[in-house]
Amino acid sequence: MKDILDTIILIMFVIMVALFIINFNRQQIKKHTDKFEDNEKKTSTKDTTDE
């Protein structure tokens, strides 16, 4: 019985760590895409003001 409980707890821990990593990566990707979009907007406004 203890072995089954230990296995279930280990599986739950692995799933929680995996979800944390996936969400952290998603958050970092969103941060970088937002920064990239801001840079694109800044360069596009510079291009129009230069002309």
BAKE-850972 format. One record per residue (C-alpha): x, y, z; residue in one letter. Coordinates in nm, 3 decimals, m for minus. Example, Ala and Ser with C-alpha at 12.3 -4.5 7.8 and 13.67 -1.06 7.14 Angstrom:
<martis>
+---------+---------+---------+------+
|    east |   north |      up | rest |
+---------+---------+---------+------+
|   1.230 |  m0.450 |   0.780 |    A |
|   1.367 |  m0.106 |   0.714 |    S |
+---------+---------+---------+------+
</martis>
This chain:
<martis>
+---------+---------+---------+------+
|    east |   north |      up | rest |
+---------+---------+---------+------+
|   0.000 |   0.000 |   0.000 |    M |
|   0.283 |   0.241 |   0.086 |    K |
|   0.451 |   0.169 |  m0.249 |    D |
|   0.134 |   0.259 |  m0.438 |    I |
|   0.094 |   0.581 |  m0.242 |    L |
|   0.460 |   0.675 |  m0.298 |    D |
|   0.421 |   0.610 |  m0.671 |    T |
|   0.109 |   0.826 |  m0.693 |    I |
|   0.278 |   1.111 |  m0.504 |    I |
|   0.586 |   1.086 |  m0.727 |    L |
|   0.371 |   1.097 |  m1.043 |    I |
|   0.180 |   1.399 |  m0.912 |    M |
|   0.509 |   1.575 |  m0.831 |    F |
|   0.645 |   1.508 |  m1.181 |    V |
|   0.325 |   1.638 |  m1.339 |    I |
|   0.334 |   1.955 |  m1.128 |    M |
|   0.698 |   2.021 |  m1.219 |    V |
|   0.620 |   1.964 |  m1.588 |    A |
|   0.325 |   2.206 |  m1.574 |    L |
|   0.541 |   2.466 |  m1.398 |    F |
|   0.808 |   2.440 |  m1.668 |    I |
|   0.551 |   2.458 |  m1.950 |    I |
|   0.381 |   2.765 |  m1.802 |    N |
|   0.715 |   2.934 |  m1.731 |    F |
|   0.824 |   2.879 |  m2.092 |    N |
|   0.489 |   3.012 |  m2.217 |    R |
|   0.531 |   3.321 |  m1.999 |    Q |
|   0.886 |   3.383 |  m2.125 |    Q |
|   0.781 |   3.339 |  m2.487 |    I |
|   0.497 |   3.589 |  m2.438 |    K |
|   0.734 |   3.838 |  m2.273 |    K |
|   0.980 |   3.817 |  m2.560 |    H |
|   0.714 |   3.837 |  m2.831 |    T |
|   0.565 |   4.145 |  m2.662 |    D |
|   0.911 |   4.303 |  m2.648 |    K |
|   0.966 |   4.216 |  m3.015 |    F |
|   0.630 |   4.370 |  m3.112 |    E |
|   0.715 |   4.687 |  m2.918 |    D |
|   1.048 |   4.711 |  m3.101 |    N |
|   0.870 |   4.661 |  m3.433 |    E |
|   0.626 |   4.941 |  m3.349 |    K |
|   0.911 |   5.174 |  m3.250 |    K |
|   1.106 |   5.107 |  m3.569 |    T |
|   0.796 |   5.144 |  m3.787 |    S |
|   0.718 |   5.483 |  m3.629 |    T |
|   1.082 |   5.591 |  m3.678 |    K |
|   1.063 |   5.490 |  m4.043 |    D |
|   0.753 |   5.699 |  m4.105 |    T |
|   0.894 |   6.006 |  m3.927 |    T |
|   1.221 |   5.990 |  m4.122 |    D |
|   1.045 |   6.024 |  m4.457 |    E |
+---------+---------+---------+------+
</martis>
